[in-house]
């Protein structure tokens, strides 16, 4: 398949300190940080949350906003869309588990969902 040239505009995100962002969190640290996030659960080396919206278009507005936030953060979730439900899974593949970046993006996703609901 032929790749299309990228026409997207690159924007600068406020990065976490590189050493902290790349450091894999211990299971204890991950559980502690998870307490600050409502509805997120630990699953298979990542964290996940299901969001439900009024209809498909609202779910897609959320997904598009998550995509923009993920691009700014250079950190991309796995996204599963089922009509009005969106399941996000976050992990840092390079670190082999969870890092601060996952929890920062999870908080951003919660704020984006609240703005749509």
ABEGO torsion letter per residue (X at the ends): XBBBBBABBBBBBBBBBAAAAABBBBAAAAAAAAAABBGBBBBGGBBBBBBBBABAAAAAAAAAAAAAAAAAAGBBBBBBBBGABBBBBBBBAAAGEBBAAAAAAAAAAAAAAAAAX
